[in-house]
């Protein structure tokens, strides 16, 4: 109690010194307009070990993690494009554990990179929401270190508060266009979605659920206390807290669905009207029957769900005295097993869904942030929209059909870098190359990967389609392979050798790669660079086999100087160089 009172007094003193300079939460939510998530970027991660109790879990990645999940490095031009399209706010998801040491200290270079991306948003006059993202969520290759359980909160409370102290200090002089979001979709120790303890035996356990909701409210209160105590313009910065799993509480198939919004408390604050609640929403716009046949949901049914969701939010969250944002939204997306999204399979219905949801949210004072699509993969590097008509529909649903935005469409590329850094690969812990990169280069695209052998027991490069459905067939130097490639035996080279291998694909495989993307994983090698390129764009590029070295300056097709060129197309002395 004494600690909380001290924090409150410090925050009050800072607020008095600066004056209450930031607009209220209600004003900010109204002024955001429509937003977009910079997803799968600063939030991309992959721990080398699964358990946060192991010191090796922490700080295991460098700046290259930004491209781990198939996205390109974010540029100021991308944010300018979003602004010119008519978006007023950008949510920047960030994962921190892979850039913190075991004490919780954030790597300085990572904080600097996060700061740069925030500036890209702020410099374009948009609102920016900065959060703690995949430090929460379902356990996959690794466990999340933030979980909704009282004992877990007690264990990691100090580290969580220390993380927010560092973020708050870094940005304390920024004005109200920057908002902080406490945590993303935090789950209980059973990884329960929908409501706390849903994954427990019997689909509900009152004791586990109570512990989860108590923990969520404790994390939220810690977040508010720490930020307020940091001073500067954090004294009245607008702060966002999520419900359990960011659940929105809508639905009738279980009596506990509304528990996350009912159990969410308004954190105590030293200032009024500077807190915001957040939920996420992904309604289905199609149905699948017992025979697996997919059909469109009637628009009347979709509207009923949207109206019901908004009603639940008003009754259970807004009634507590804070506005609401839907920090992630879209459709449930997946079409009956064929890999198509709703945008591809039922575009007109999706557009109607967008029109209604955006307009109803605006009518009820709710801001919405579309999840990740619109500009994806290589399109972000141009920058261009991969779904320009959807981006335009979202903006016009908010502003009106008379709004004049700019929606650049993608251009064909001859070479795109899908990854550049230093990534030690292991089974299930590799990198993803987005399907859009293959699509942008076009049929005939090949993959060039530069890597270094780091073998402890054996080496194996394995290529899988991005949905993990099956391995990829490919050729290296006209020799056919299925999924697996062992470079040490193929090239007859020792451990520690740096190599560049060109993987080529037939037209059917290319079509699947353009749709599903590519996963590169395996064992015994470090990925340095991956490029998707069209070899037909340069003369005499065939069966590149050996590395070429030279003392003169050599540049790759992206204009970057290369000290040791591998196989590929380069520029030397103003001329195109084919390294074979």
C-alpha positions in Angstrom: 0.0 0.0 0.0 2.8 2.4 0.9 4.5 1.6 -2.5 1.3 2.5 -4.4 0.8 5.7 -2.5 4.4 6.8 -3.2 3.9 6.1 -6.9 0.7 8.1 -6.9 2.3 11.0 -5.2 5.3 11.0 -7.6 2.9 10.9 -10.6 0.8 13.7 -9.1 3.9 15.9 -8.7 5.0 15.2 -12.2 1.6 16.0 -13.5 1.5 19.3 -11.6 4.9 20.2 -13.0 3.9 19.6 -16.6 0.3 20.4 -16.4 -2.4 18.1 -17.8 -1.3 18.5 -21.4 -2.6 15.3 -23.1 -6.2 15.1 -24.5 -8.6 12.8 -22.6 -8.9 9.1 -23.5 -12.4 9.8 -25.0 -11.0 12.5 -27.2 -8.0 10.4 -28.3 -10.2 7.4 -29.3 -12.5 9.7 -31.3 -9.6 11.4 -33.0 -7.8 8.2 -34.0 -10.1 7.5 -36.9 -9.3 4.0 -38.3 -6.0 2.2 -37.4 -3.8 -0.6 -38.6 -1.5 -3.1 -37.0 2.2 -3.3 -38.0 2.0 -7.0 -37.3 4.5 -9.8 -37.5 7.3 -7.3 -37.4 8.7 -6.0 -34.1 6.6 -8.7 -32.5 8.3 -11.6 -34.4 10.3 -13.9 -32.2 11.6 -17.4 -31.6 13.2 -18.5 -28.4 16.1 -21.0 -28.4 14.7 -22.6 -25.2 11.2 -23.0 -24.1 11.2 -22.1 -20.5 11.6 -18.5 -19.1 13.1 -20.1 -16.0 16.1 -20.9 -18.1 18.5 -18.0 -18.5 19.0 -18.8 -22.2 15.3 -17.9 -22.9 16.1 -14.2 -22.4 17.8 -11.9 -24.9 18.3 -14.6 -27.5 17.8 -12.5 -30.6 19.1 -9.4 -32.4 17.7 -6.8 -34.7 17.2 -9.4 -37.4 14.2 -10.7 -35.6 12.1 -8.0 -37.3 12.2 -10.1 -40.5 11.8 -13.6 -38.9 8.1 -13.9 -39.8 8.2 -12.9 -43.5 8.0 -9.2 -43.2 10.5 -6.7 -44.5 12.3 -4.1 -42.4 9.9 -1.2 -41.7 10.6 2.1 -43.3 9.3 5.7 -42.9 7.8 5.5 -46.4 5.4 2.7 -45.2 4.0 4.9 -42.5 3.7 7.8 -44.9 1.7 5.6 -47.3 -0.7 4.6 -44.4 -1.2 8.3 -43.5 -1.8 9.3 -47.2 -4.3 6.4 -47.4 -6.4 7.9 -44.6 -5.3 5.9 -41.5 -5.0 7.9 -38.4 -3.4 5.5 -36.0 -0.9 2.6 -36.0 -0.6 -0.1 -33.4 3.0 -1.2 -33.1 3.2 -4.7 -31.5 6.6 -5.4 -29.9 7.9 -8.5 -28.2 10.5 -7.9 -25.6 11.7 -11.1 -23.9 14.0 -12.0 -26.8 15.7 -8.6 -26.4 16.0 -8.5 -22.6 18.6 -10.0 -20.4 17.7 -12.3 -17.5 17.4 -9.2 -15.2 14.8 -7.6 -17.5 17.1 -5.0 -19.0 16.2 -4.2 -22.6 19.0 -4.3 -25.2 19.9 -0.7 -26.1 19.9 -1.4 -29.8 16.5 -2.9 -29.7 15.1 0.0 -27.7 16.6 2.3 -30.3 15.0 0.3 -33.2 11.6 0.4 -31.4 12.1 4.2 -30.9 12.8 4.6 -34.7 9.6 2.9 -35.7 7.5 4.8 -33.2 9.0 8.0 -34.7 8.0 6.9 -38.2 4.4 6.9 -37.0 4.5 10.0 -34.9 6.4 12.0 -37.6 3.5 11.4 -39.9 1.1 12.9 -37.5 -0.6 9.6 -36.6 -1.4 8.1 -33.2 0.9 5.3 -32.2 0.0 2.5 -29.8 3.1 0.8 -28.4 2.6 -2.5 -26.5 4.0 -5.6 -24.9 2.9 -8.3 -27.4 4.1 -12.0 -27.7 5.5 -11.9 -24.2 2.0 -13.2 -23.6 -0.1 -15.7 -25.6 -0.4 -19.4 -26.2 2.7 -21.5 -25.6 4.2 -22.9 -28.8 7.9 -23.5 -29.3 8.4 -21.5 -26.1 6.4 -20.5 -23.1 5.1 -16.9 -22.6 6.6 -15.3 -19.5 3.5 -13.3 -18.7 0.5 -15.5 -17.8 -2.8 -14.8 -16.1 -2.4 -16.6 -12.8 -1.8 -15.0 -9.4 1.3 -17.1 -8.6 2.7 -16.3 -12.0 2.0 -12.6 -11.5 3.8 -12.7 -8.2 6.8 -14.4 -9.8 7.2 -12.0 -12.7 5.7 -8.8 -11.3 9.1 -7.1 -10.7 10.4 -7.9 -14.2 7.1 -6.8 -15.8 7.2 -3.5 -13.9 10.9 -3.0 -14.8 10.1 -3.5 -18.5 7.5 -0.8 -18.3 9.8 1.5 -16.3 12.3 1.4 -19.2 9.7 1.9 -21.9 8.1 4.8 -20.0 11.4 6.5 -19.4 12.4 6.2 -23.1 9.2 7.9 -24.2 8.2 10.2 -21.3 8.7 13.4 -23.3 6.3 12.3 -26.1 2.9 14.0 -26.3 -0.5 12.3 -26.3 -0.2 10.9 -29.8 1.7 8.1 -28.2 -0.3 5.6 -26.1 1.0 2.6 -24.2 -0.8 -0.8 -24.1 -0.1 -2.9 -21.1 0.0 -6.4 -22.6 -1.6 -8.3 -25.5 -3.6 -11.5 -25.3 -2.7 -12.8 -21.9 -3.8 -16.4 -21.2 -3.9 -18.6 -18.2 -1.5 -21.5 -17.6 -3.7 -23.8 -19.6 -3.6 -21.5 -22.6 -7.4 -21.0 -22.5 -9.0 -18.9 -25.2 -12.6 -17.6 -25.0 -12.6 -17.2 -21.2 -10.3 -18.2 -18.4 -10.0 -21.9 -17.6 -11.8 -22.9 -20.8 -9.0 -25.4 -21.5 -9.3 -27.0 -18.1 -11.0 -30.3 -17.5 -14.7 -29.8 -18.0 -14.1 -26.5 -19.9 -14.3 -24.5 -16.7 -12.7 -24.3 -13.3 -13.9 -21.5 -10.9 -10.7 -21.4 -8.9 -8.5 -21.2 -11.9 -10.7 -18.6 -13.6 -10.8 -16.4 -10.4 -7.0 -16.6 -10.2 -6.7 -15.6 -13.9 -9.0 -12.6 -13.7 -7.3 -11.4 -10.4 -3.9 -11.6 -12.2 -5.1 -9.7 -15.2 -6.3 -6.9 -13.0 -3.0 -6.9 -11.1 -1.0 -6.6 -14.2 -3.2 -3.8 -15.4 -2.8 -1.9 -12.1 1.0 -2.5 -12.0 1.2 -1.1 -15.5 -0.7 2.1 -14.7 1.2 2.7 -11.4 4.6 2.3 -13.0 3.9 4.6 -16.0 2.4 7.3 -13.9 5.3 7.2 -11.5 7.8 7.7 -14.3 6.9 11.4 -14.7 7.1 13.7 -17.7 4.1 13.5 -20.0 3.4 10.0 -18.8 1.7 11.6 -15.9 -1.5 11.9 -18.0 -0.7 9.8 -21.0 -3.6 7.7 -22.2 -3.0 4.1 -21.2 -4.7 0.9 -22.6 -5.5 -2.3 -20.7 -6.7 -5.5 -22.2 -9.3 -7.9 -21.0 -8.3 -11.6 -20.4 -7.1 -12.9 -23.8 -8.5 -9.6 -25.2 -11.9 -11.3 -25.3 -14.8 -9.1 -26.3 -17.4 -11.1 -24.3 -19.9 -11.8 -27.2 -21.6 -15.1 -27.7 -24.3 -17.4 -26.4 -22.8 -20.9 -26.7 -21.3 -20.8 -23.2 -22.4 -18.9 -20.1 -18.9 -17.8 -19.3 -18.1 -16.0 -22.5 -18.8 -12.6 -21.0 -16.7 -13.2 -17.9 -13.5 -11.5 -19.3 -15.3 -8.2 -19.7 -17.4 -8.5 -16.6 -14.3 -9.3 -14.4 -12.2 -6.6 -15.9 -11.7 -3.8 -13.4 -10.9 -0.2 -14.1 -7.4 0.3 -12.7 -7.1 3.0 -10.1 -5.5 6.1 -11.5 -4.3 9.5 -10.2 -5.9 11.3 -13.2 -9.4 11.0 -14.6 -10.4 9.9 -18.1 -6.9 8.7 -19.3 -7.6 5.0 -19.4 -8.9 2.9 -22.3 -10.1 -0.7 -22.5 -9.0 -2.9 -25.4 -10.5 -6.1 -26.9 -10.1 -8.0 -30.2 -12.7 -9.2 -32.6 -12.6 -11.7 -35.5 -16.2 -12.6 -36.5 -16.8 -15.4 -39.0 -18.5 -14.3 -42.2 -18.9 -17.9 -43.5 -20.3 -21.2 -42.0 -19.1 -24.7 -42.5 -21.6 -27.6 -42.2 -20.9 -31.2 -41.0 -19.9 -32.2 -44.5 -17.3 -29.5 -44.7 -19.3 -27.4 -47.2 -18.6 -23.7 -46.7 -21.3 -21.0 -47.3 -21.5 -17.3 -46.7 -23.3 -16.1 -43.6 -26.3 -13.9 -44.2 -25.4 -10.3 -43.7 -28.3 -10.0 -41.3 -26.6 -12.6 -39.1 -23.2 -10.8 -39.3 -24.8 -7.5 -38.4 -26.5 -9.1 -35.4 -23.1 -10.3 -34.1 -21.5 -6.9 -34.6 -24.4 -5.2 -32.8 -24.2 -7.8 -30.0 -20.5 -7.3 -29.6 -20.8 -3.5 -29.3 -23.7 -3.9 -26.8 -21.6 -6.2 -24.6 -18.7 -3.7 -24.7 -21.0 -0.7 -23.8 -22.7 -2.6 -20.9 -19.6 -4.2 -19.4 -16.6 -1.9 -20.2 -17.6 1.5 -21.3 -20.1 1.6 -18.4 -17.1 1.5 -16.1 -16.0 4.9 -17.2 -13.5 4.3 -20.1 -13.7 4.2 -23.8 -12.9 1.1 -25.8 -10.7 0.3 -28.8 -10.8 -2.9 -30.8 -7.0 -3.3 -31.1 -7.3 -6.1 -33.6 -10.1 -6.9 -35.9 -10.9 -8.7 -39.2 -12.7 -11.9 -40.1 -11.8 -15.4 -39.0 -10.3 -15.5 -42.5 -9.8 -19.2 -43.3 -11.8 -20.8 -46.1 -12.5 -24.5 -46.0 -9.0 -25.9 -46.3 -8.0 -24.3 -49.6 -5.8 -21.6 -48.1 -7.9 -18.7 -49.3 -8.7 -15.8 -47.1 -12.2 -14.2 -46.9 -10.7 -11.4 -49.0 -10.0 -13.9 -51.8 -13.1 -16.1 -51.4 -15.9 -13.8 -50.6 -14.7 -10.3 -51.2 -18.0 -8.5 -51.7 -19.4 -10.0 -48.4 -16.2 -8.9 -46.6 -16.6 -5.4 -48.0 -20.2 -5.2 -46.6 -18.9 -6.5 -43.3 -16.2 -3.8 -43.2 -18.8 -1.1 -44.1 -21.1 -2.1 -41.2 -18.5 -2.8 -38.5 -16.5 0.4 -39.0 -19.5 2.6 -39.2 -21.1 1.1 -36.1 -17.9 1.3 -34.1 -17.5 5.0 -35.1 -21.2 5.6 -34.1 -20.5 4.2 -30.7 -17.2 5.9 -30.0 -15.0 2.9 -30.6 -11.7 3.0 -32.5 -10.6 0.0 -34.6 -7.2 -1.3 -35.7 -7.2 -3.7 -38.6 -4.9 -6.7 -38.1 -1.9 -6.8 -40.3 -3.2 -7.4 -43.9 -3.6 -4.6 -46.4 0.1 -4.3 -46.9 2.0 -7.5 -46.4 5.5 -9.0 -47.0 7.4 -7.5 -49.9 4.6 -4.9 -50.5 5.7 -3.1 -47.4 9.2 -2.6 -48.8 7.9 -0.8 -52.0 5.7 0.4 -50.2 2.4 -0.6 -51.7 -0.9 -2.1 -50.7 -1.4 -5.9 -51.3 -5.1 -5.3 -50.7 -5.6 -1.7 -51.9 -9.4 -2.0 -52.4 -9.8 -3.3 -48.8 -7.7 -0.5 -47.4 -9.8 2.1 -49.3 -13.0 0.5 -48.2 -12.0 0.6 -44.5 -11.0 4.3 -44.7 -14.1 5.3 -46.6 -16.4 3.3 -44.2 -15.1 5.7 -41.6 -14.7 9.0 -43.4 -17.3 8.7 -46.2 -17.1 7.7 -49.9 -16.0 11.3 -50.7 -12.6 10.8 -48.9 -9.7 11.0 -51.3 -6.9 8.7 -50.2 -3.9 7.3 -52.0 -3.6 3.5 -52.4 -0.5 2.5 -54.4 -0.6 -0.9 -56.0 2.5 -3.2 -56.1 5.0 -3.3 -58.9 6.8 -6.4 -60.2 10.2 -6.9 -58.7 13.2 -8.7 -60.0 14.9 -9.2 -56.6 13.6 -9.0 -53.0 15.6 -9.7 -49.8 13.4 -11.8 -47.5 15.9 -12.0 -44.6 19.2 -10.6 -43.7 21.0 -11.1 -40.4 22.4 -14.1 -38.4 19.9 -16.8 -37.5 20.9 -20.2 -36.0 18.3 -22.6 -37.3 16.9 -25.6 -35.5 13.8 -27.8 -36.0 10.7 -25.7 -35.9 12.7 -22.5 -35.3 13.6 -21.1 -38.7 12.4 -18.3 -40.8 9.3 -17.6 -42.9 9.4 -16.1 -46.4 6.1 -14.6 -47.3 4.2 -15.8 -50.3 3.9 -12.2 -51.5 7.7 -12.2 -52.2 7.3 -15.0 -54.7 4.2 -13.4 -56.1 5.9 -10.0 -56.6 8.9 -11.6 -58.4 6.6 -13.8 -60.5 6.7 -17.3 -61.9 10.2 -18.6 -62.3 11.3 -17.0 -59.0 14.1 -18.9 -57.3 15.4 -18.7 -53.8 19.0 -17.8 -53.1 20.2 -18.5 -49.5 23.5 -17.6 -48.0 24.3 -19.5 -44.9 27.2 -20.9 -42.8 27.5 -24.5 -41.7 27.5 -24.8 -37.9 27.2 -28.5 -37.4 27.2 -30.2 -34.0 25.9 -33.6 -35.2 24.4 -33.3 -38.7 23.2 -30.7 -41.2 19.9 -30.6 -43.0 18.1 -27.7 -44.7 14.4 -28.4 -44.9 11.9 -26.4 -46.9 8.2 -26.5 -46.0 5.2 -24.6 -47.3 4.2 -21.8 -45.0 1.1 -23.6 -43.7 3.3 -26.7 -42.7 1.1 -28.8 -45.0 4.0 -30.6 -46.7 7.6 -30.4 -47.8 8.6 -28.4 -50.9 10.1 -30.1 -54.0 13.0 -28.2 -55.5 16.2 -28.4 -57.5 19.8 -27.4 -56.8 22.1 -27.3 -59.8 19.4 -29.3 -61.7 19.4 -32.1 -59.2 15.9 -32.8 -57.7 15.3 -32.9 -54.0 12.2 -33.3 -51.8 12.1 -31.2 -48.7 15.6 -32.0 -47.4 19.0 -30.8 -48.6 22.3 -31.6 -46.8 24.9 -29.1 -48.0 28.0 -30.6 -46.4 27.7 -33.8 -48.4 26.4 -32.0 -51.6 29.4 -29.6 -51.7 31.9 -31.8 -49.8 33.0 -28.9 -47.7 34.0 -28.7 -44.0 32.1 -27.3 -41.1 32.3 -23.5 -40.9 32.1 -23.0 -44.6 29.9 -20.1 -45.9 27.8 -21.1 -48.9 25.2 -19.7 -51.2 22.7 -22.1 -52.7 20.1 -21.4 -55.4 16.8 -23.4 -55.0 14.6 -23.5 -58.1 10.9 -24.7 -58.3 8.5 -25.9 -61.0 5.4 -23.9 -61.8 3.0 -25.9 -59.6 5.3 -25.5 -56.6 5.8 -21.8 -57.3 1.9 -21.3 -57.3 1.7 -22.9 -53.9 4.7 -20.8 -52.6 3.0 -17.6 -53.8 -0.1 -18.6 -51.9 1.3 -20.2 -48.7 4.8 -18.8 -48.4 7.9 -20.8 -47.4 9.3 -22.0 -44.1 13.1 -22.7 -43.9 14.2 -24.7 -40.9 16.4 -27.7 -40.2 19.6 -28.1 -38.3 23.3 -27.3 -38.4 23.4 -24.0 -40.2 23.1 -20.2 -39.7 21.1 -18.2 -42.2 22.8 -15.0 -43.3 20.6 -13.9 -46.2 17.7 -15.0 -48.3 16.8 -13.4 -51.6 13.9 -14.2 -53.9 14.9 -13.3 -57.4 14.0 -13.7 -61.1 17.2 -15.0 -62.8 15.7 -14.4 -66.2 15.9 -10.6 -65.5 19.7 -10.9 -66.0 21.6 -12.5 -68.9 23.5 -15.8 -68.5 22.4 -16.6 -65.0 22.4 -20.4 -65.0 23.3 -23.0 -62.4 25.3 -20.7 -60.2 27.8 -23.0 -58.5 30.9 -21.4 -56.9 31.6 -18.2 -55.0 33.5 -15.3 -56.7 35.8 -13.0 -54.7 37.4 -9.8 -55.7 39.3 -6.9 -54.2 37.2 -4.2 -56.0 33.9 -2.9 -54.5 31.0 -5.3 -55.3 27.4 -4.4 -54.6 24.3 -6.6 -54.6 21.1 -5.7 -56.5 19.8 -3.7 -53.5 22.9 -1.4 -53.6 24.6 -2.9 -50.5 28.3 -3.5 -50.5 29.3 -7.1 -50.4 32.7 -8.2 -49.2 32.4 -11.8 -50.2 29.9 -12.3 -52.9 28.2 -15.6 -53.1 26.4 -17.0 -56.1 24.1 -14.4 -57.7 23.8 -11.2 -59.6 26.0 -8.2 -58.5 27.2 -4.8 -59.7 31.0 -4.2 -60.0 32.5 -1.1 -61.7 29.1 -0.1 -63.0 28.6 -3.4 -64.7 26.4 -6.4 -63.9 28.5 -9.3 -62.5 27.3 -12.9 -62.6 28.9 -14.9 -59.8 28.8 -18.6 -60.6 
